[in-house]
């Protein structure tokens, strides 16, 4: 099996664990975890000179401490990104956080008799530029493998000196939230959630954006470290998500028709508008978990790993944007400017079909973000706002992985429906669930990286009239209008 180049070795020195996602030419996805351990001989190094580019000749002891294995435990599919690493007499093992199953990082063998897939790793100098690069064995059963995601698991696994964690949201005094909301604990005192479904619905019903972010962080950490009783999607008593996630009173009062905010493009307004999108995106990540998990009991645990990771990303994006907004415009914190709720009409229209939800939200709305983000970054750059450029570059890189997840699970649904052609299924969903053209210009490179090749979206037009749900006539949007705004299912032009 031909190895694939993952990254220059120096790119892996910031953290000790990385998510890897590979996709084959045939459209098969493999999610992996890369563990970069520090050899004992280097732990006590005082001068920090443990690695020098181009002089190792492939013999640096750090090169022998990189391991790659499948990201899901072969027992019950737990996310192994937060596995404990333990050294035994003759091996190094990863211990699953859910049920403590152990797997040798070199062989994948477990004392339980199970075996995880592991992949050989080699670090060698590039013959052209001399830079040490990391190569990983590709999975069997596919051709033309491509790396579509490489990013740190979390700041928890940042190598010393650790990067500072993203700050919490700035004080949002102007929101005039009630004292009871501010004082509400992250984990409810009475009937605290014990399953991922319960956490998802709690977060969806949390109006305060600061608390929503904090609860997202808490829920994802509990899920990854095996501290929840279960995912909970197979329970007959799984809680139902709200039709519309509630918003605080001041936020709702500032929600207007999108046309009224489109052309106001100073930096503060742009940051505020982007933060608004990210707050809805947090809810969308939790909503797909809570709304479609119970109706798809056979969905693999990796589905929940992908969308909890997405929820955590959107929380990070919201925090970065609101913090940046506070820096450049302290007098207009988040919640004080007009916002809109365009995303949630699409969520309502697709509320009865996982295939539709993935197509419209993740492969139309989020893919459009890949098209317009470079232009937004350039606007901040021309304004001399280097810090906002950095924030948007982080967001854009993460959004590529979100579209990748949308494509991955859209193709999975198509397979479950009898190997339906994903391209034709997507175009059908857009015609039924979108209004107007799927607009360019397109970011062909990043769309392609996420699996969205040109045949998915070129020459495509939505034919939806009045929103309908499951053929039952026009969708009643009045509750949404009352809570947020009258919106249309269309792009916000950047």
PyMOL commands that set and color helices and strands:
alter all, ss='L'
color gray80, all
select helices_A, chain A and resi 9-12+40-43+61-65+80-82+155-157+173-175+179-182+196-204+209-224+249-253+258-260+267-292+301-328+342-349+354-382+386-416+422-433+444-449+454-457+478-483
alter helices_A, ss='H'
color red, helices_A
select strands_A, chain A and resi 4-8+17-23+29-36+66-70+84-87+92-95+102-104+118-119+121-125+132-136+146-152+435-437+461-463
alter strands_A, ss='S'
color yellow, strands_A
deselect
rebuild
show_as cartoon
